[in-house]
Amino acid sequence: MAAALAALIATLLLGGVGPALSGPASLLSWELFGLAITGGTGFLAWHLAQLTALPPGAPARAALPATLVPLVLLPQVGAAALLVPAALGFALLPRERFAAPLALIGTLAALGAGPIPHLIAGVTMLGAAWLCRARCPAANDNPSLERSPGFRPRFWPMSASLRYARGIPRDSGSEFGE
C-alpha cells in the first residue's frame, strides 16, 4: 500500500510539470466523466481487494494501477507523469509483465483526441482484462454447488479438474464457543 501511495504521489508531482497532455475530460460530457471516475474507483477497489486477498507481491505490481488512474482521470496532466508507470511496467517480473504493456498502451491511447485513440484504449484495456482473467481463473470453493461431471454437456465451459480453495484452514464451531 505504501508503494502504491508513493507511486501515486510521484505521478501527481511529475504531472504538475512539463507540457500538458490532452485528457479525456474535455471530450466527455459530465455524465461520461462521472462514469470514468466511477470506473477508476471500481478499478482501485478491485486492486485493493487483490492486494488483500492474494499473497504479497512485488511493490511494482502494487503501485502500477495507482499511477494509471490519474493519467486518465485528471485533465491536463503533465507529460512527465508517464515516466512513473512506464518505469513500473518495466520493473515487473517477466511473468507479471503480461498485461502491463497493454494497460500502458490503453492509457496512452485514452489521452489522445478523437474516436480512434479511444477505440484503441478500450480494446487494449479489454485485452488486458481478458489476459488477467485468463491467467487467474476463479473457482467455486464449494464443490457441492457445481454440476455433476456425469451430467455435464459437451459445451460446459468448466473443466473437470477445478482447483478449489481447500487449503484455507477453517475453524467451524469457534463462534459457538466449542
TAUR-V83826 format. One record per backbone hydrogen bond with DSSP energy under -1.0 kcal/mol. NH is the residue of the N-H (numbers start at 1). CO is the residue of the C=O. If there is no record, write none. Layout:
BEGIN
NH & CO
NH & CO
END
This chain:
BEGIN
5 & 1
6 & 2
7 & 3
8 & 4
9 & 5
10 & 6
11 & 7
12 & 8
13 & 9
14 & 10
15 & 11
17 & 14
21 & 77
28 & 24
33 & 29
34 & 30
35 & 31
36 & 32
37 & 33
38 & 34
39 & 35
40 & 36
41 & 37
42 & 38
43 & 39
44 & 40
45 & 41
46 & 42
47 & 43
48 & 44
49 & 45
50 & 46
51 & 47
52 & 48
53 & 49
54 & 50
62 & 58
63 & 59
64 & 60
67 & 63
68 & 64
69 & 65
72 & 68
73 & 69
74 & 70
78 & 15
79 & 19
81 & 78
82 & 79
83 & 80
86 & 82
87 & 83
88 & 84
89 & 85
90 & 86
91 & 87
96 & 93
103 & 99
104 & 100
105 & 101
106 & 102
107 & 103
108 & 104
109 & 105
110 & 106
112 & 109
119 & 115
120 & 116
121 & 117
122 & 118
123 & 119
124 & 120
125 & 121
126 & 122
127 & 123
128 & 124
129 & 125
130 & 126
131 & 127
132 & 128
133 & 129
134 & 130
135 & 131
136 & 132
145 & 142
146 & 143
151 & 148
156 & 153
162 & 160
166 & 164
176 & 173
177 & 174
178 & 173
END
